[in-house]
Amino acid sequence: MIIDSIITRLNSYICITEKYISDYLFYRMKLLVCVSKAPDTTSRISFTDGGKRFDESGVQFIINPYDEWYALVRAIELVEANGGSVTTVTVGDATCDPIIRKALAIGATDAVRIDAIPTDSVQVASLIANYSKNEGFDIIFCGKETIDHNSCAVPAMIAECMGLPYVAIATSIEVSGSESTLVAEVSGGTNNVTVNGPFVLSATKGMSEQRIPNMRGIMSARSKPLIVVDASDVSKMSEVNEFKLPPVKGDCVLVDADNAAELVRLLREEAKII
């Protein structure tokens, strides 16, 4: 009887200890958010060097909206609810620092800038993966895509480089301990996904809402750590031959509602779409 009582008490203590350990680990959840610099959507776009390089003269840069509104804000919300830290990582030179400071003002804990000029998706993903692989991040958040390239390539490449599961185009995430439950867009609907352990996700509309930095956040961002690390030795896998602007739109043509034959002729001979 005495031995049974002792065993029962020990089991109770073990369960309590396991709960405290689990709570502590969850509280120390480490989230990484990939943040990129993108031109404001109102910027006038032009190219230099024979069409090989984007002309940044006079361009206002912002945090890529998919990175900011959905990935970063949702990561901050999870940490606010459950504890832990949010680190941002950016591949770029010192011109990226203002947008990184904005991410800190929104609520990120600290930031890392990998000191390299982005050249292609493979290079960017490899640099982020090489930095992240020994940092113990629980979830790596990315925006679905950048508004200047729209390739959706980097998040999947990070996951591949690190050997981690990848959830694409996620619209929601809930976390309980080491288990994450997500809803992701798929062709024709949505998919409910459960992941145990570290993984990479790309976030899209629905994940969260835009958050405007308040004065307290702006002031605290000045003293938050922004660590610059040297780029690891990776190679780019592609190069730009030439950028081209889309053709200038032609004048609008109005066709009388009773003249269907003229409309068909224009669609066939001018627009060449039928």
C-alpha positions in Angstrom: 0.0 0.0 0.0 2.8 2.4 1.0 4.7 1.6 -2.2 1.6 2.1 -4.3 1.0 5.5 -2.7 4.7 6.5 -3.3 4.4 5.4 -7.0 1.2 7.4 -7.4 2.8 10.5 -5.9 5.9 10.1 -8.1 3.7 9.8 -11.2 1.8 12.9 -10.2 5.1 14.8 -9.7 6.4 13.6 -13.1 3.2 14.8 -14.9 3.4 18.2 -13.2 7.1 18.5 -14.1 6.4 17.5 -17.7 3.7 20.2 -17.8 6.1 22.9 -16.5 8.8 21.8 -19.0 6.3 21.9 -21.8 5.0 25.3 -20.7 8.5 26.6 -20.5 9.5 25.4 -23.9 6.3 26.8 -25.4 7.0 30.1 -23.7 10.4 30.2 -25.4 9.0 29.5 -28.8 11.3 31.0 -31.4 9.7 32.3 -34.6 11.6 33.6 -37.6 10.0 35.9 -40.2 11.6 36.5 -43.5 11.3 40.2 -44.5 12.2 41.7 -47.8 12.4 45.2 -49.3 10.1 46.0 -52.1 9.3 49.1 -54.1 6.1 51.0 -53.2 3.4 50.0 -55.6 3.1 53.7 -56.8 6.7 53.8 -57.8 7.7 54.6 -61.4 9.5 51.6 -62.8 12.5 51.9 -65.0 15.7 50.0 -65.8 19.4 50.8 -66.3 22.5 49.0 -67.6 20.8 48.0 -70.8 17.8 46.7 -69.1 19.7 44.4 -66.7 19.2 46.3 -63.4 16.2 47.9 -61.7 16.7 51.7 -61.3 16.2 52.5 -57.6 16.7 56.3 -58.1 13.9 58.1 -56.4 12.0 54.9 -55.5 10.3 54.6 -52.1 10.8 51.2 -50.5 8.5 49.4 -48.1 8.3 46.0 -46.4 6.9 43.5 -48.8 3.2 43.5 -47.8 2.8 39.7 -47.7 5.8 39.6 -45.3 4.5 42.4 -43.2 0.7 42.2 -43.0 0.4 38.4 -42.8 3.7 36.7 -41.8 5.1 39.2 -39.4 1.9 40.3 -37.7 0.6 36.7 -37.2 4.0 35.7 -35.7 3.8 38.7 -33.3 0.2 37.7 -32.4 1.2 34.2 -31.5 4.0 35.4 -29.3 1.8 38.0 -27.6 -0.7 35.2 -26.8 1.8 32.4 -25.8 5.2 34.0 -25.1 8.5 33.6 -27.0 10.3 35.8 -29.5 10.0 36.9 -33.1 13.2 37.5 -35.1 13.2 38.9 -38.6 15.8 38.1 -41.2 16.5 40.1 -44.4 19.0 39.5 -47.2 20.3 42.9 -48.2 22.6 45.8 -47.7 22.3 48.8 -45.3 19.5 50.3 -47.5 17.3 47.7 -45.9 17.7 49.0 -42.4 14.8 51.4 -42.4 12.3 48.7 -43.4 13.8 46.4 -40.8 13.4 49.1 -38.1 9.7 49.3 -39.1 9.4 45.6 -38.5 10.9 46.1 -35.1 8.5 48.9 -34.5 5.5 46.7 -35.4 6.6 44.3 -32.7 9.4 42.0 -33.7 11.8 41.2 -30.8 15.1 41.5 -32.8 16.4 41.4 -36.4 19.1 39.9 -38.5 20.4 41.3 -41.8 22.5 39.0 -43.9 24.9 41.3 -45.6 24.5 40.4 -49.3 22.8 41.8 -52.4 19.9 39.6 -53.4 20.4 38.1 -56.8 18.0 35.2 -57.2 15.7 33.0 -55.2 18.2 30.2 -54.7 20.8 32.6 -53.3 18.3 34.2 -50.9 16.8 30.9 -49.7 20.3 29.4 -49.2 21.5 32.3 -47.2 18.5 32.3 -44.9 18.7 28.5 -44.5 22.4 28.5 -43.7 21.8 31.2 -41.0 18.7 29.5 -39.6 19.7 25.8 -39.4 21.5 26.1 -36.1 19.3 28.7 -34.5 16.5 26.4 -33.3 13.5 28.3 -34.8 10.2 26.5 -34.3 8.4 28.1 -37.3 9.8 30.1 -40.2 7.2 32.5 -41.6 7.4 33.9 -45.1 5.0 36.0 -47.2 3.4 34.1 -50.1 5.5 36.1 -52.6 7.2 39.5 -53.1 5.2 42.1 -55.0 8.1 42.9 -57.3 9.0 39.3 -58.4 5.8 37.2 -57.7 7.7 33.9 -57.9 6.5 32.2 -54.6 9.9 30.4 -54.8 11.9 31.3 -51.7 9.7 29.7 -48.9 9.7 26.3 -50.6 13.5 26.5 -51.2 14.2 27.4 -47.6 12.2 24.3 -46.5 14.1 22.1 -49.0 17.5 23.4 -48.0 16.7 22.8 -44.3 14.9 19.5 -44.8 11.7 20.8 -43.1 8.0 20.4 -43.9 6.5 23.2 -45.9 2.9 24.6 -45.9 2.2 26.8 -48.9 -0.3 29.7 -49.0 -1.5 29.4 -45.4 -4.5 31.6 -44.4 -4.5 30.8 -40.7 -2.4 29.1 -38.0 -3.0 28.1 -34.4 -0.2 26.7 -32.2 -0.5 24.4 -29.2 2.8 23.3 -27.8 4.8 21.8 -30.7 1.7 21.2 -32.8 0.5 23.7 -35.4 -2.8 23.6 -37.1 -3.1 25.5 -40.4 -5.6 26.2 -43.2 -4.0 26.5 -46.6 -5.4 27.4 -50.0 -5.4 24.7 -52.6 -6.8 24.6 -56.1 -10.6 24.7 -55.7 -10.7 25.0 -52.0 -8.7 24.8 -48.7 -6.7 22.1 -46.9 -6.5 21.6 -43.1 -2.9 20.7 -42.1 -1.4 19.6 -38.8 2.4 19.8 -38.3 4.4 18.6 -35.4 7.8 20.2 -34.9 9.6 22.9 -36.9 8.4 23.8 -40.4 8.2 26.6 -43.0 5.1 28.4 -44.1 4.1 31.0 -46.7 1.4 33.3 -45.5 -1.3 35.0 -47.5 -4.5 37.1 -47.0 -6.6 36.0 -44.1 -3.6 35.1 -41.8 -3.9 38.5 -40.0 -4.5 42.2 -40.6 -2.1 45.1 -41.1 -0.8 46.6 -37.9 0.3 50.2 -37.8 3.3 50.9 -35.5 2.4 53.1 -32.5 4.7 55.7 -31.0 5.9 53.4 -28.2 6.8 50.8 -30.8 8.7 53.3 -33.0 10.7 54.5 -30.0 11.5 51.0 -28.7 12.6 50.0 -32.2 15.6 52.3 -32.0 17.1 50.2 -29.2 16.1 46.7 -30.3 19.0 44.6 -31.7 19.7 44.6 -35.4 22.5 42.2 -36.0 24.4 42.2 -39.3 26.0 38.8 -40.2 28.3 38.0 -43.1 26.8 36.1 -46.0 27.7 32.4 -46.3 29.4 31.2 -49.4 26.5 30.4 -51.8 26.2 30.8 -55.6 23.4 32.2 -57.6 21.8 29.8 -60.1 20.4 32.4 -62.6 21.1 35.8 -64.1 19.1 38.5 -65.7 19.4 39.0 -69.5 17.0 41.9 -69.7 14.0 43.5 -68.0 11.3 44.8 -70.2 8.3 47.0 -69.3 4.9 45.7 -70.5 3.6 47.2 -73.8 1.8 50.6 -73.4 -1.9 50.2 -73.3 -3.7 51.4 -76.4 -6.7 53.7 -76.5 -10.1 52.5 -75.5 -12.3 51.6 -78.4 -16.1 52.0 -78.0 -18.4 49.8 -80.0 -22.0 50.4 -80.5 -24.2 47.9 -78.6 -26.0 47.0 -81.9 -22.8 46.4 -83.8 -21.8 42.9 -82.7 -20.0 42.2 -86.0 -17.6 45.1 -85.4 -16.9 43.8 -81.9 -16.0 40.4 -83.2 -13.8 41.8 -85.9 -11.9 43.9 -83.3 -11.4 41.0 -81.0 -10.2 38.8 -83.8 -8.1 41.2 -85.9 -6.9 43.8 -83.4 -6.8 42.1 -80.0 -6.2 38.6 -81.5 -7.9 36.9 -78.7 -10.5 34.9 -80.7 
